[in-house]
Amino acid sequence: MHHRCALLIACLGSLSLAGCSSPPLGPDPDDHPDASSDATDEPDAPGMEAGDAGMDAAAEASGEGGLEAGADAESEDGAADGSSPDTDCDRLATFETQLVAAADAAARLALVDAFQASVFAAGGFPIRCGGKAMFLFRAPGGFGTPHVAGDFNGFVADAAPMTKVEGDAWRATLDVEPGAKRFKYKVTDGTQWVADPLARRFGFDQYGEYSLVSGGVDAGHLERLPEYEGAGLKSRPVTVYLPPGYETSSSSYPVLYAHDGQNLFDPSAIWGSWKLDAAIEGQLAASSIQPFVVIGIHNTVDRMDEYTHVEDRYDNQVVGGKADAYYELITQTIMPDVAKRYRLMVGPANTWTMGSSLGGLISLYFGMKHPDVFGRVAGLSSTCGWGSIDADMHNTTIIELLPTLGKPAAVFYLDSGGAPGTGCEDSDSDGIEDDTMDSADNYCESIQMRDAFEAAGYVYDQDLFHWWEPQAEHNEAAWAARVFRPLQVLAKP
């Protein structure tokens, strides 16, 4: 048991609660690139081996209902960049009128707070109105007079000073070409360069996070949404990836619900992140996959509870067993809202889930229990032995659960790194093979899970895919290096 406990410690090391909203310092403006990080070229995968809120308050304060919190960002009246010109122009005009009429500083700040909450819950900043874009910035302590510098003004530090509204609130309305052309920007006081934490669209390059007015057609982009809570679980952010050309298209796309969302895209995340956007775009360029949307659900401090289907004992504490509540949060709260915001295809063939370690465990569990929702599933280095970690406690592992479910109608990909080492052993005679000291990354449990799928009637390279990456470690860098493999299964054209 000690070997799997050590592995879980490594697994916990991947827990990162740092969201994408913390704005990093930016570059010298003269050196700022005007393209996001290039997608890396991945090798072609060899054949898989056989055998292997305030919305009401905001509306009341602003005197209008504005965009509904779950409104489709690209309604029939919407512009190519996802805004809704008539609504946004009206919203902006109302805000300006009420600011002028505000009685005092407190009233102006209340209007700003309500306006900010309403806009962020709907289409997000900056607001587009024809050829204008309105930026709102809440300056942190020690930040000088903010300016907006972007592709639309040559990233000149002092080209677009913002006007103070009240307190820490600043605004600027600038000429920005309408449409979905990719416009990057940051906020600067001439010394500090920060991404706009209120920006709906963003990305990462060698200087850290940057903000986007619009995403363009040549590359995908990320979007941040208001936090989600429900099913008695803590609230959490969601990071969305939209594929190249989404903003100019009218098409609907398959959707991947991926766990540990804070580690998927941000290169400053632990072990450099999965670099999932780069992996996707590398595979798109090679025509190896079809375009799709990613809903990256961030974890919380309750990760070990939410990502597990039964209790187990870890570090002298009994934890786990809230997988069904997490499923309820996803299906009853997150899914309905993102379906209003984005053009998503429906049905299990177009709805997928993926994760690693405990995130892989929960992905496999969802596919096994709910194949009518998640039709394609990928688990990397999955902790399939959960339930039998403690030698004195045994609950049903997903290895043991599968035979009781028949043959769930989903496609499954699973893998691991590590090595056979001295082999696998059932050290406590509970029926679950354990990694030995020189066999790591849930190798033995993954092999046993693979064999359980085969015994249930799954066929290799049809609805069962398995990969072993010799010596690969249990971290985001290792998953980033091979994530193109499950992508080719999930997003097969």
C-alpha positions in Angstrom: 0.0 0.0 0.0 2.9 2.3 0.7 3.7 2.6 -3.0 0.2 3.8 -4.0 0.2 6.2 -1.0 3.4 7.7 -2.3 1.9 8.0 -5.7 -1.1 9.8 -4.3 1.2 12.3 -2.6 2.6 13.0 -6.1 -1.0 13.2 -7.3 -1.8 15.8 -4.7 1.3 17.8 -5.8 -0.6 18.5 -9.0 -3.3 20.4 -7.0 -3.1 24.0 -7.9 -5.8 26.5 -6.9 -4.1 29.5 -8.6 -6.6 30.6 -11.2 -5.9 32.4 -14.5 -7.1 35.7 -13.3 -3.9 36.9 -11.6 -2.4 39.3 -14.1 1.3 38.7 -14.7 3.7 41.5 -15.4 4.1 42.2 -19.1 7.0 42.9 -21.5 8.6 46.1 -22.7 6.0 47.4 -25.2 8.4 47.6 -28.0 9.2 43.9 -27.7 5.6 42.7 -27.4 4.8 40.0 -29.9 1.5 40.1 -31.7 0.9 36.4 -31.9 0.2 33.9 -29.1 2.5 30.9 -28.4 2.9 28.7 -31.4 1.3 25.3 -31.2 3.9 22.6 -30.8 4.2 19.9 -33.5 3.3 16.5 -32.0 4.5 13.3 -33.6 1.9 11.1 -35.2 0.6 8.6 -32.7 1.7 5.1 -33.5 -1.0 2.4 -33.4 -2.5 1.7 -30.0 -1.1 -1.6 -29.0 -3.6 -4.3 -28.7 -3.5 -5.3 -25.1 -2.1 -2.2 -23.9 -24.3 37.6 -8.8 -25.5 39.7 -8.3 -27.4 39.9 -11.6 -30.6 41.1 -10.0 -28.8 43.7 -8.0 -26.8 44.8 -11.1 -30.0 45.1 -13.1 -31.7 47.1 -10.4 -28.7 49.5 -9.9 -28.3 50.0 -13.7 -32.0 50.5 -14.4 -32.1 47.7 -17.0 -32.0 43.9 -17.2 -29.1 43.8 -19.6 -27.9 40.4 -20.9 -29.1 37.4 -19.0 -26.5 35.6 -17.0 -26.7 32.6 -19.2 -27.4 34.4 -22.5 -25.8 33.1 -25.6 -22.8 35.2 -26.3 -23.5 34.9 -30.0 -27.2 35.5 -30.4 -28.9 36.1 -33.7 -28.3 39.8 -33.3 -24.7 39.3 -32.1 -21.6 40.5 -33.9 -18.9 38.2 -35.2 -16.8 38.8 -32.0 -19.5 37.5 -29.8 -21.0 40.8 -28.6 -24.5 42.0 -29.0 -24.2 45.5 -30.4 -27.7 46.8 -29.7 -27.7 45.5 -26.1 -24.2 46.5 -25.3 -24.6 50.0 -26.8 -27.8 50.5 -24.8 -26.1 49.1 -21.7 -23.1 51.4 -22.1 -25.3 54.5 -22.8 -27.4 53.8 -19.7 -24.3 53.4 -17.5 -22.9 56.7 -18.8 -26.2 58.5 -18.1 -26.4 57.1 -14.6 -22.9 58.0 -13.8 -23.5 61.6 -14.6 -26.7 61.6 -12.5 -25.0 59.8 -9.5 -25.3 61.9 -6.3 -21.9 61.1 -4.8 -18.8 59.0 -4.9 -20.5 56.1 -3.1 -23.3 56.0 -5.7 -20.8 56.0 -8.6 -18.8 53.1 -7.1 -22.1 51.2 -6.5 -22.9 51.7 -10.2 -19.5 50.6 -11.3 -19.8 47.4 -9.1 -23.2 46.6 -10.5 -22.2 47.3 -14.1 -19.0 45.2 -13.7 -21.0 42.2 -12.3 -23.6 42.4 -15.0 -21.2 42.7 -17.9 -18.9 39.9 -16.6 -21.8 37.5 -16.1 -23.0 38.1 -19.6 -20.7 38.8 -22.6 -17.7 40.0 -20.6 -15.3 42.9 -21.1 -14.4 44.8 -23.1 -17.9 46.0 -24.3 -18.1 46.4 -28.0 -20.3 49.1 -29.6 -19.7 49.5 -33.3 -16.1 50.5 -33.8 -15.6 51.3 -30.1 -14.5 49.2 -27.2 -15.0 50.1 -23.6 -12.5 48.9 -21.0 -13.0 48.8 -17.3 -10.0 48.3 -14.9 -9.8 48.1 -11.1 -6.3 49.3 -10.4 -4.5 47.4 -7.6 -2.6 49.2 -4.9 0.6 50.8 -6.1 -0.5 50.9 -9.7 -0.1 54.3 -11.5 -2.4 55.9 -14.0 -3.4 53.0 -16.2 -3.3 53.0 -20.0 -4.6 50.4 -22.5 -1.9 49.2 -24.9 -2.7 46.7 -27.6 -2.4 45.7 -31.2 -4.9 48.4 -32.1 -2.5 51.2 -31.0 0.9 49.5 -31.5 1.3 48.6 -27.8 2.4 52.2 -27.1 2.5 52.6 -23.4 1.0 56.1 -23.2 -1.2 56.0 -26.2 -4.5 55.4 -24.4 -4.8 56.8 -20.9 -7.8 55.6 -18.8 -10.1 58.0 -17.0 -10.7 57.6 -13.3 -14.4 56.9 -12.5 -14.1 56.7 -8.7 -11.9 55.0 -6.2 -9.9 52.2 -7.9 -12.2 52.1 -11.0 -10.8 53.4 -14.4 -12.3 53.3 -17.8 -11.4 54.0 -21.4 -13.4 53.9 -24.7 -11.2 53.4 -27.7 -11.5 53.0 -31.4 -11.1 49.3 -32.2 -11.9 47.8 -35.6 -15.2 45.9 -35.4 -15.3 42.2 -36.1 -13.3 39.2 -34.9 -9.8 40.2 -35.8 -7.4 39.1 -33.1 -6.6 42.1 -30.9 -4.3 41.5 -27.9 -3.9 44.1 -25.1 -2.6 44.7 -21.6 -3.0 47.5 -19.1 0.1 49.4 -18.1 1.2 52.3 -16.0 4.4 52.6 -18.0 6.3 50.3 -15.6 3.9 47.5 -14.8 2.2 45.5 -17.6 -0.7 43.4 -16.5 -3.4 41.3 -18.2 -6.9 42.6 -17.7 -8.5 40.4 -15.0 -12.0 41.4 -16.2 -11.3 40.4 -19.8 -13.5 37.5 -21.0 -11.0 36.4 -23.7 -7.3 35.8 -23.0 -4.3 33.6 -23.8 -0.6 33.1 -22.9 2.6 33.8 -24.6 6.3 34.1 -23.5 5.4 37.1 -21.4 2.6 35.4 -19.5 -1.1 36.1 -19.7 -2.5 38.6 -22.2 -6.0 39.8 -22.8 -8.0 39.8 -26.0 -10.7 42.1 -27.4 -11.5 39.3 -29.9 -10.1 36.0 -30.7 -9.7 36.1 -34.5 -9.6 33.2 -36.9 -6.0 31.9 -37.0 -5.8 30.5 -33.4 -8.0 29.4 -30.6 -8.4 31.4 -27.4 -9.4 31.0 -23.8 -12.4 32.5 -22.0 -13.1 32.9 -18.3 -16.6 32.5 -16.9 -18.2 33.4 -13.6 -17.6 30.7 -10.9 -20.0 27.8 -10.6 -21.3 26.2 -7.4 -24.1 23.7 -6.6 -24.8 20.2 -5.3 -23.4 21.3 -1.9 -19.9 21.8 -3.3 -17.6 24.8 -3.3 -17.6 27.2 -6.1 -14.9 27.0 -8.8 -13.8 28.8 -11.9 -14.1 27.4 -15.4 -11.7 28.1 -18.3 -13.1 27.6 -21.8 -11.0 26.9 -24.9 -12.6 27.9 -28.2 -11.0 26.5 -31.4 -9.7 28.7 -34.2 -12.4 30.5 -36.2 -15.2 29.9 -33.6 -16.1 33.6 -33.5 -16.6 33.8 -37.2 -18.4 30.5 -37.6 -22.0 29.5 -37.1 -21.1 25.9 -36.6 -21.7 23.9 -33.4 -18.8 21.9 -31.9 -18.3 18.8 -29.8 -17.3 19.5 -26.2 -14.8 18.1 -23.8 -15.3 18.5 -20.0 -11.8 18.3 -18.6 -10.9 18.2 -14.9 -8.1 20.1 -13.0 -8.8 22.9 -15.4 -6.4 25.3 -13.8 -3.5 23.1 -15.0 -4.6 22.6 -18.6 -3.5 25.9 -20.3 -1.5 28.2 -18.0 2.3 27.7 -18.6 2.9 29.0 -15.1 0.9 26.1 -13.6 2.6 23.3 -11.9 5.0 21.3 -14.1 4.3 23.8 -17.0 0.7 22.7 -17.4 -0.7 20.3 -20.1 -0.4 23.0 -22.8 -3.6 21.6 -24.0 -4.4 24.4 -26.4 -1.1 24.0 -28.2 -1.6 20.2 -28.4 -5.1 20.7 -29.9 -3.9 23.1 -32.5 -1.0 21.0 -33.4 -3.3 18.1 -34.1 -5.8 20.3 -35.9 -3.0 21.5 -38.2 -2.2 17.9 -39.0 -5.9 17.1 -39.6 -5.7 14.4 -37.0 -8.7 15.6 -35.0 -11.8 17.7 -35.5 -12.2 21.1 -33.7 -14.0 21.1 -30.4 -14.6 23.2 -27.3 -13.0 22.5 -23.9 -14.7 23.3 -20.6 -11.8 23.2 -18.1 -13.3 22.8 -14.7 -10.9 23.9 -11.9 -10.5 21.8 -8.8 -11.0 22.9 -5.2 -9.4 22.0 -1.9 -12.0 19.1 -1.8 -10.5 17.5 -4.9 -9.9 14.1 -3.2 -13.6 14.0 -2.2 -15.0 15.2 -5.5 -12.9 13.1 -7.8 -13.6 9.8 -6.1 -16.7 7.6 -6.0 -16.1 5.9 -2.7 -14.3 6.6 0.6 -10.7 5.5 1.3 -8.3 6.3 4.0 -5.3 8.6 3.1 -2.9 10.2 5.5 -4.9 8.8 8.4 -8.1 10.5 7.2 -11.1 9.0 5.6 -11.8 11.0 2.4 -13.7 10.6 -0.8 -17.1 9.6 -2.1 -18.5 12.8 -3.6 -18.2 11.9 -7.2 -22.0 11.8 -7.7 -22.3 15.3 -6.3 -19.6 16.5 -8.6 -21.5 14.9 -11.5 -24.6 16.7 -10.5 -22.7 20.0 -10.4 -21.5 19.4 -13.9 -24.7 18.2 -15.5 -27.2 20.3 -13.6 -25.3 23.6 -13.3 -22.3 23.9 -15.6 -23.6 22.1 -18.7 -26.9 24.1 -19.0 -25.1 27.4 -18.6 -22.3 26.7 -21.1 -25.0 25.4 -23.6 -26.6 28.9 -23.5 -23.3 30.6 -24.0 -21.7 28.5 -26.7 -22.7 26.6 -29.8 -22.2 23.0 -28.6 -23.3 19.7 -30.2 -25.4 17.4 -28.1 -25.5 13.7 -27.3 -22.9 11.3 -25.9 -21.0 11.0 -29.2 -20.2 14.7 -29.0 -19.8 15.0 -25.2 -16.5 13.8 -23.8 -14.6 13.9 -20.5 -10.9 13.6 -19.6 -8.5 13.9 -16.7 -5.4 12.5 -15.1 -4.7 10.8 -11.8 -7.8 11.3 -9.7 -9.1 13.3 -12.6 -8.7 10.2 -14.7 -10.5 8.1 -12.1 -13.5 10.4 -12.1 -13.5 10.5 -15.9 -13.6 6.7 -16.2 -16.3 6.6 -13.5 -18.5 9.1 -15.3 -18.2 7.2 -18.6 -18.9 3.8 -16.9 -21.9 5.1 -14.9 -23.3 7.7 -17.4 -22.4 6.6 -21.0 -25.7 8.3 -22.1 -24.0 11.6 -21.2 -20.2 11.0 -21.8 -19.7 8.9 -24.9 -15.9 9.2 -25.1 -13.6 9.1 -22.1 -9.9 9.5 -21.5 -8.1 8.7 -18.2 -4.4 9.3 -18.0 -2.4 7.7 -15.1 -5.8 7.1 -13.5 -5.9 6.1 -9.8 -8.0 3.0 -10.5 -7.1 1.4 -7.2 -9.0 4.1 -5.2 -11.1 2.3 -2.5 -8.3 -0.1 -1.7 -5.5 2.3 -0.9 -5.6 1.6 2.8 -4.8 -2.0 3.8 -7.5 -2.1 6.5 -10.3 -0.6 4.4 -11.7 -1.8 1.1 -14.5 -0.2 -0.9 -15.4 -1.0 -4.5 -12.8 0.2 -6.9 -13.8 1.0 -10.5 -11.9 -2.1 -11.6 -14.4 -4.1 -9.5 -17.3 -1.8 -10.4 -17.1 -2.4 -14.2 -18.2 -6.1 -14.2 -21.4 -5.1 -12.4 -22.4 -2.6 -15.1 -22.2 -4.9 -18.1 -20.7 -3.1 -21.1 -21.4 0.7 -20.8 -21.7 2.1 -24.4 -18.8 4.5 -24.4 -15.3 4.6 -25.9 -12.5 4.4 -23.3 -8.9 5.5 -23.5 -6.5 4.8 -20.6 -2.8 5.0 -20.2 0.1 5.2 -17.7 3.8 5.8 -17.5 6.0 4.0 -15.1 7.5 0.6 -15.8 6.8 -3.1 -15.1 9.8 -3.0 -12.8 9.7 -6.1 -10.6 6.0 -6.6 -11.6 2.7 -6.0 -9.9 1.7 -7.5 -6.6 -1.4 -7.8 -4.5 0.4 -7.0 -1.3 -2.7 -7.1 1.0 -4.7 -9.8 -0.9 -7.6 -7.5 -1.6 -7.7 -8.4 -5.3 -6.2 -5.2 -6.6 -2.7 -5.3 -8.1 -0.4 -2.6 -6.6 2.6 -0.8 -8.1 5.9 -2.0 -6.6 8.6 0.4 -5.7 10.1 0.4 -9.3 6.6 0.4 -11.0 5.0 3.8 -10.8 2.3 6.1 -12.2 -0.5 3.7 -11.5 0.9 1.3 -14.1 -0.4 -1.9 -12.4 -3.9 -0.6 -11.7 -4.2 0.7 -15.3 -3.2 -2.7 -16.6 -5.8 -4.4 -14.5 -8.4 -1.8 -15.5 -7.5 -2.4 -19.2 -8.0 -6.2 -18.7 -11.3 -5.6 -17.0 -12.5 -3.6 -20.0 -11.4 -6.4 -22.3 -13.1 -9.0 -20.2 -16.3 -6.9 -20.4 -16.3 -7.2 -24.2 -14.5 -4.1 -25.3 -12.4 -4.3 -28.5 -9.0 -2.7 -28.9 -8.8 0.1 -31.3 -12.6 0.3 -31.5 -14.0 1.2 -28.1 -10.9 0.5 -26.0 -7.6 2.2 -26.3 -4.6 1.7 -24.1 -1.1 3.2 -24.1 1.9 2.6 -21.9 4.6 5.3 -22.0 7.7 3.6 -20.4 9.3 5.6 -17.6 6.9 8.5 -17.9 6.4 10.3 -14.6 3.2 11.3 -12.8 3.0 15.0 -13.6 1.6 17.5 -16.0 4.8 17.6 -18.1 4.4 13.9 -18.8 0.7 14.2 -19.6 1.4 17.2 -21.9 3.9 15.1 -23.8 1.3 12.4 -24.7 -2.0 14.2 -24.5 -2.2 14.1 -28.3 -2.9 10.4 -28.1 -6.2 10.6 -26.2 -7.1 13.7 -28.3 -6.9 11.5 -31.4 -9.3 9.1 -29.8 -11.7 11.6 -28.4 -11.8 14.0 -31.3 -11.4 11.5 -34.1 -12.7 13.2 -37.3 
